[in-house]
């Protein structure tokens, strides 16, 4: 690993962290929840995870750098909503797997 690779790695993670901190701050401000350090830290961790997944998706699909930043930012901002939706889907599946599969397949 050369110095250029290390610098590129630091730039990539710096961008992810900065977007995640910004997204978590905006999300906490707009949610009207009590602003505590613990809630902020959890929001930042969720945003970092979502931003990392979005970055890997963008890299896999070969998106342009300017588009990649936008996709990462939107995903980091929407991370709590995405995870809440995923949680609801998992709960629905765990309650009644047969009904869930029928719902997905579209059969009655």
C-alpha positions, 0 to 999 in steps of 0.5 A: 500500500503506497502513500497515495492509497493511504491518502485516498483512504483517509479522504474517502473516510473523511467524506463519509464521516463528515456527511454522517455527522452533518446528516445526524445533526440535521436529522436530530434537529428536524426530529424534535427529539430530546438532543442528548449526546447518546442519541446524537452518537447513535444517529452518527453511528447509524449514518456512518453505517448507511453511508458506508453501505451507500459508498460500497454500492456506488463503487460496485455500480461505478457511479461518478464521484459527484453522484457518489457524494449525493447518494451517500449524503441522501442515504446517510440522512435517510438512514433512520427511516430506512432502518425503521422500514427494514425493522417493520418488514422483519417484524412482519415476517417474524409474526407470520412468514406464510402471510408475508410470502403471500404478500410479496408474491402477490397471491391471495 
